[in-house]
């Protein structure tokens, strides 16, 4: 499915909090699984690979839940589709 708009997660408060955490990692990845519904909404977001920062993972779930897609189709009908994404957060 094609993304509608830019899929960015850039809440400065959350990212600033993570940047000053004790993890010390310059870059972290959060891998999520979710469902794109037949109307292009995102449902059932779940972290598959954690950043090891509960606040950052929770923020990622909320952020990804706001994304929109052009619905996938099968035989001309819009369908639900499982999907996944990896988000990269950098201290830079």
Backbone as a chain_set.jsonl record, in Angstrom:
{"seq": "XXXXXXXXXXXXXXXXXXXXXXXXXXXXXXXXXXXXXXXXXXXXXXXXXXXXXXXXXXXXXXXXXXXXXXXXXXXXXXXXXXXXXXXXXXXX", "coords": {"N": [[0.813, -1.203, 0.0], [0.332, 2.281, -0.602], [1.701, 4.99, 1.138], [-0.058, 7.681, 2.668], [0.657, 10.965, 2.849], [3.422, 12.093, 4.931], [5.199, 9.776, 6.799], [6.234, 10.215, 9.695], [7.702, 10.249, 12.924], [8.011, 12.481, 15.187], [7.878, 13.723, 17.767], [8.994, 16.144, 19.745], [9.284, 16.387, 22.552], [9.158, 13.724, 23.52], [11.294, 12.577, 22.088], [13.408, 14.154, 22.969], [13.467, 13.459, 25.661], [14.166, 10.74, 25.426], [16.687, 11.074, 24.245], [18.167, 12.023, 26.363], [18.236, 9.931, 28.052], [19.522, 7.108, 29.914], [20.397, 5.143, 28.222], [22.349, 5.479, 26.251], [22.674, 4.779, 23.596], [23.368, 5.716, 20.262], [21.659, 5.438, 18.111], [18.482, 4.009, 17.797], [16.263, 1.338, 16.975], [12.853, 0.65, 16.299], [10.698, -1.876, 15.715], [7.597, -2.438, 14.282], [4.464, -4.157, 14.003], [1.394, -4.082, 12.219], [-2.048, -3.556, 11.21], [-3.35, -2.613, 8.137], [-6.314, -1.17, 7.388], [-9.296, -1.695, 5.379], [-10.152, 0.828, 4.773], [-7.893, 2.331, 4.843], [-6.892, 3.098, 7.294], [-4.831, 2.605, 10.249], [-4.547, -0.103, 12.411], [-4.275, -2.08, 15.439], [-1.536, -1.865, 16.281], [1.589, -3.092, 17.202], [4.565, -3.552, 19.052], [7.229, -5.253, 17.724], [10.009, -5.541, 17.809], [11.702, -4.112, 20.331], [12.795, -0.835, 21.467], [13.965, -0.888, 23.862], [13.228, 1.107, 25.526], [10.589, 2.037, 27.252], [8.883, 4.301, 27.098], [9.53, 5.388, 24.587], [8.806, 3.261, 22.921], [6.013, 3.175, 23.443], [5.267, 5.695, 22.514], [5.898, 5.351, 19.804], [3.988, 3.438, 19.047], [1.622, 4.974, 19.37], [2.113, 7.003, 17.484], [2.414, 5.62, 14.984], [-0.145, 4.643, 14.8], [-1.535, 6.827, 13.82], [-0.992, 7.012, 11.174], [-1.836, 6.904, 7.642], [-2.945, 5.075, 4.78], [-3.241, 4.365, 1.254], [-5.747, 2.122, 0.542], [-5.133, -1.416, 0.255], [-5.945, -3.556, -2.491], [-7.925, -6.277, -3.718], [-9.013, -8.101, -6.368], [-10.368, -5.815, -7.167], [-11.563, -4.887, -4.848], [-11.317, -3.169, -1.768], [-9.157, -4.228, 0.839], [-8.266, -5.523, 4.124], [-4.929, -5.525, 5.382], [-2.043, -7.079, 6.647], [0.856, -5.402, 7.907], [4.159, -3.972, 8.249], [6.735, -2.036, 9.856], [9.876, -0.396, 10.323], [11.136, 1.866, 12.547], [13.55, 4.369, 12.867], [15.35, 6.004, 15.292], [17.417, 8.688, 15.997], [20.042, 10.208, 17.84], [21.206, 12.385, 16.762]], "CA": [[0.0, 0.0, 0.0], [1.036, 3.556, -0.687], [1.496, 5.883, 2.282], [-0.665, 8.99, 2.445], [1.398, 11.911, 3.67], [4.738, 11.663, 5.417], [5.127, 8.948, 7.996], [7.324, 10.602, 10.584], [7.391, 10.303, 14.351], [8.975, 13.5, 15.6], [7.459, 14.467, 18.953], [10.256, 16.615, 20.317], [9.352, 16.094, 23.981], [9.493, 12.306, 23.685], [12.636, 12.337, 21.56], [14.364, 14.812, 23.872], [13.522, 12.607, 26.843], [14.967, 9.567, 25.056], [18.066, 11.495, 23.978], [18.846, 12.24, 27.632], [18.114, 8.732, 28.883], [20.788, 6.456, 30.25], [20.706, 4.035, 27.309], [23.621, 5.76, 25.611], [22.695, 4.348, 22.2], [23.206, 6.856, 19.351], [20.542, 5.138, 17.217], [17.683, 2.846, 18.179], [15.239, 0.932, 16.031], [11.637, 0.057, 16.83], [9.996, -2.573, 14.626], [6.198, -2.619, 14.631], [3.524, -4.833, 13.11], [0.072, -3.474, 12.309], [-3.021, -3.889, 10.182], [-3.914, -1.516, 7.352], [-7.705, -1.547, 7.159], [-9.817, -1.482, 4.026], [-10.33, 2.265, 4.527], [-6.573, 2.959, 4.887], [-6.47, 3.405, 8.664], [-3.909, 1.656, 10.874], [-5.062, -0.698, 13.649], [-3.554, -3.192, 16.066], [-0.09, -1.636, 16.263], [2.298, -3.802, 18.269], [6.02, -3.549, 18.922], [7.811, -6.573, 17.493], [11.362, -5.416, 18.353], [11.666, -2.943, 21.196], [13.942, 0.063, 21.611], [14.355, -1.032, 25.262], [12.781, 2.309, 26.224], [9.124, 1.871, 27.253], [8.231, 5.529, 26.636], [9.734, 5.511, 23.146], [7.958, 2.238, 22.292], [4.615, 3.608, 23.547], [5.123, 6.816, 21.582], [5.911, 4.797, 18.449], [2.669, 2.832, 18.829], [0.654, 6.064, 19.165], [2.426, 7.698, 16.241], [2.092, 4.758, 13.839], [-1.601, 4.557, 14.751], [-2.087, 7.985, 13.112], [-0.65, 6.927, 9.752], [-2.887, 6.524, 6.69], [-2.491, 4.461, 3.538], [-4.223, 4.002, 0.243], [-6.044, 0.718, 0.854], [-4.768, -2.493, -0.659], [-7.126, -4.106, -3.145], [-7.885, -7.618, -4.294], [-10.159, -8.231, -7.267], [-11.066, -4.545, -7.213], [-12.161, -4.557, -3.556], [-10.369, -2.802, -0.701], [-9.007, -5.297, 1.834], [-7.334, -5.345, 5.237], [-3.631, -6.105, 5.05], [-1.005, -6.945, 7.677], [1.99, -4.616, 7.433], [5.184, -3.754, 9.277], [7.652, -0.918, 9.609], [10.952, -0.177, 11.285], [11.411, 3.288, 12.743], [14.894, 4.642, 13.373], [15.49, 7.235, 16.064], [18.833, 9.032, 16.128], [20.324, 11.322, 18.752], [21.781, 13.506, 15.987]], "C": [[0.851, 1.259, 0.0], [0.68, 4.43, 0.509], [0.831, 7.169, 1.828], [0.027, 9.958, 3.398], [2.741, 11.343, 4.094], [4.561, 10.891, 6.711], [6.352, 9.208, 8.857], [6.823, 10.59, 12.018], [8.419, 11.236, 14.98], [8.496, 14.335, 16.779], [8.713, 14.868, 19.723], [10.383, 16.332, 21.812], [9.793, 14.651, 24.216], [10.922, 12.047, 23.224], [13.702, 12.985, 22.43], [14.549, 13.993, 25.145], [14.393, 11.378, 26.572], [16.435, 9.95, 24.875], [18.861, 11.695, 25.259], [18.737, 11.041, 28.57], [19.479, 8.087, 29.074], [21.196, 5.384, 29.248], [22.024, 4.235, 26.583], [23.712, 5.359, 24.145], [22.499, 5.551, 21.282], [22.016, 6.683, 18.403], [19.799, 3.941, 17.787], [16.641, 2.593, 17.104], [14.056, 0.369, 16.795], [10.917, -0.567, 15.639], [8.572, -2.852, 15.089], [5.458, -3.407, 13.553], [2.177, -4.15, 13.29], [-0.8, -3.936, 11.154], [-3.417, -2.602, 9.466], [-5.319, -1.952, 6.982], [-8.14, -1.214, 5.731], [-10.116, -0.01, 3.736], [-9.014, 3.045, 4.674], [-6.088, 3.357, 6.263], [-5.512, 2.315, 9.158], [-4.506, 1.198, 12.201], [-4.076, -1.715, 14.194], [-2.038, -3.056, 15.987], [0.535, -2.335, 17.461], [3.791, -3.746, 18.0], [6.502, -4.991, 18.795], [9.245, -6.631, 18.017], [11.45, -4.067, 19.057], [12.947, -2.116, 21.119], [14.593, -0.105, 22.98], [14.086, 0.243, 26.062], [11.251, 2.308, 26.141], [8.397, 3.116, 26.742], [8.354, 5.688, 25.125], [8.888, 4.477, 22.406], [6.494, 2.666, 22.304], [4.338, 4.769, 22.597], [5.054, 6.313, 20.146], [4.559, 4.177, 18.12], [1.626, 3.923, 18.559], [0.87, 6.746, 17.815], [2.011, 6.872, 15.023], [0.573, 4.623, 13.69], [-2.262, 5.724, 14.042], [-1.822, 7.935, 11.607], [-1.863, 6.523, 8.928], [-2.238, 5.983, 5.419], [-3.617, 4.436, 2.519], [-4.494, 2.518, 0.46], [-5.505, -0.247, -0.203], [-6.055, -3.017, -1.29], [-6.855, -5.521, -3.64], [-9.165, -7.784, -5.098], [-11.023, -6.979, -7.253], [-11.708, -4.106, -5.912], [-11.069, -4.207, -2.547], [-10.364, -3.899, 0.357], [-8.127, -4.832, 2.989], [-6.035, -6.045, 4.877], [-2.669, -5.971, 6.223], [0.208, -6.235, 7.086], [2.985, -4.459, 8.566], [6.059, -2.584, 8.873], [8.717, -0.907, 10.694], [11.223, 1.314, 11.342], [12.779, 3.437, 13.373], [14.891, 5.994, 14.064], [16.981, 7.463, 16.29], [18.987, 10.22, 17.058], [20.838, 12.552, 17.992], [20.736, 14.496, 15.576]], "O": [[1.956, 1.28, 0.542], [-0.493, 4.59, 0.849], [1.116, 7.684, 0.747], [-0.02, 9.78, 4.615], [3.14, 10.258, 3.671], [3.842, 11.327, 7.611], [7.365, 8.516, 8.758], [5.658, 10.887, 12.284], [9.547, 10.836, 15.269], [8.693, 15.55, 16.785], [9.405, 14.019, 20.284], [11.484, 16.063, 22.292], [10.692, 14.391, 25.016], [11.679, 11.363, 23.913], [14.783, 12.425, 22.608], [15.666, 13.854, 25.644], [15.248, 11.021, 27.383], [17.324, 9.219, 25.311], [20.084, 11.556, 25.26], [19.102, 11.127, 29.743], [20.463, 8.492, 28.455], [22.251, 4.771, 29.411], [22.742, 3.269, 26.324], [24.745, 5.585, 23.514], [21.571, 6.333, 21.486], [21.435, 7.668, 17.946], [20.419, 2.966, 18.213], [16.197, 3.512, 16.415], [14.224, -0.305, 17.811], [10.569, 0.12, 14.679], [8.359, -3.43, 16.154], [5.779, -3.333, 12.366], [1.851, -3.691, 14.385], [-0.34, -4.621, 10.241], [-3.777, -1.615, 10.108], [-5.503, -2.985, 6.338], [-7.43, -0.538, 4.987], [-10.313, 0.363, 2.579], [-9.016, 4.275, 4.634], [-4.99, 3.897, 6.399], [-5.403, 1.246, 8.558], [-4.922, 2.021, 13.018], [-3.161, -2.153, 13.496], [-1.339, -4.016, 15.664], [0.071, -2.189, 18.591], [4.23, -3.876, 16.857], [6.22, -5.835, 19.645], [9.658, -7.636, 18.597], [11.288, -3.016, 18.436], [14.017, -2.61, 20.765], [15.653, 0.466, 23.237], [14.645, 0.436, 27.142], [10.688, 2.553, 25.074], [7.401, 2.999, 26.029], [7.395, 6.076, 24.459], [8.311, 4.789, 21.365], [5.803, 2.538, 21.292], [3.29, 4.814, 21.953], [4.241, 6.795, 19.358], [4.041, 4.375, 17.021], [0.835, 3.805, 17.623], [-0.088, 7.029, 17.096], [1.329, 7.378, 14.132], [0.067, 4.503, 12.575], [-3.438, 5.635, 13.689], [-2.376, 8.735, 10.853], [-2.792, 5.891, 9.43], [-1.137, 6.382, 5.04], [-4.795, 4.479, 2.874], [-3.551, 1.732, 0.554], [-5.435, 0.074, -1.39], [-7.127, -2.93, -0.69], [-5.721, -5.899, -3.935], [-10.266, -7.626, -4.57], [-12.25, -7.058, -7.318], [-12.341, -3.051, -5.869], [-10.031, -4.866, -2.482], [-11.411, -4.431, 0.727], [-7.351, -3.885, 2.86], [-6.037, -7.039, 4.151], [-2.489, -4.872, 6.747], [0.55, -6.433, 5.92], [2.681, -4.779, 9.715], [6.115, -2.197, 7.706], [8.492, -1.346, 11.822], [11.502, 1.949, 10.325], [13.125, 2.711, 14.305], [14.479, 7.001, 13.488], [17.708, 6.564, 16.714], [18.158, 11.13, 17.06], [20.889, 13.646, 18.554], [21.051, 15.491, 14.922]]}, "num_chains": 1, "name": "protein.A"}
